[in-house]
Amino acid sequence: MDTSQITGLILAGGRGTRMGTVDKGLQLFRDAPMALHVLMRLSPQVGYIMINANQNMGPYEGCGGRVWQDEMQGFGG
């Protein structure tokens, strides 16, 4: 399969209530945000990456990939 035709999606849109309402995707692991670790692992397997996030848009944009918010506001799940 031609990987350039595959779009990867990183889901980072939750509230993180089970972790004390921290943004899980931005929590550091080995000195880098978790979302960046996922992006680096996914990148060789896809042609395009999107990140779904509902808060802290700037830091997610800094990880690379295009950031999309949910159409429905309020963390509907």
N, C-alpha and C positions, 0 to 999 in steps of 0.2 A: 504494500500500500504506500502511496506517495504521502509522506508525512506533511508535506507543505499544504495539503488539502485538509488537514485536521486542525480544529480549533480546540485549545485547552481552556478550561474554565476553573479558576480558583475561587471557591466559595468562602468568603470572609465576611459575610453580612450579619452574623449573629450578635447578640448582646453580651454573651460571655457570662451569663448569670451564675453558672456553676463554678466560675473562676473568680467570683467577686466583681463581676461586671467589667473586667478588663477586656481590651480588644485582643483576642487570642492571636490573630494573625500578625500583630505587631510585637508580641512578646519575644524577647530575645532568647535564642538558643544558639550556643556557640558563637556569640557576639554578632548575630544577625537576626533580623525579624523572621519569624516562622514562615510568613508569606514569601519572603525572598528565597528561603530554602526550597520551598515547593516550586517556585518559579524556575529556579536553577535546575531542579531535577526534571521538570516537565518540558523545559525548552527544547532539548534535543529530540523530543518525541513528537512535537507538533510544529505547525507553521506559524501559528498565531496564538497569543495568549490573552485572555480577558480575566479581569479580577472583579468579582461581585462583592462590593462593600457598601455599607450604609452609614459609615462614620469614618472620620480620619482620612478623608479622600487624598489629601496631599501626601502623607507618608506612603500610602498604597501606590500612588502614581510614581513615587520615587523608586519603588521596587521594579518598575518596568511593566509593560503591558498596559492595555487600556482598562480603565476602571469604570464599572457600571453600577448604578444604584438600582435597588428594586423599584418597580413601578408603584407598588403599594407601600406606603409609608407605615411606620409603626412596628417594624420587626414582626411581621405576621407569621414568619416561619414557613 
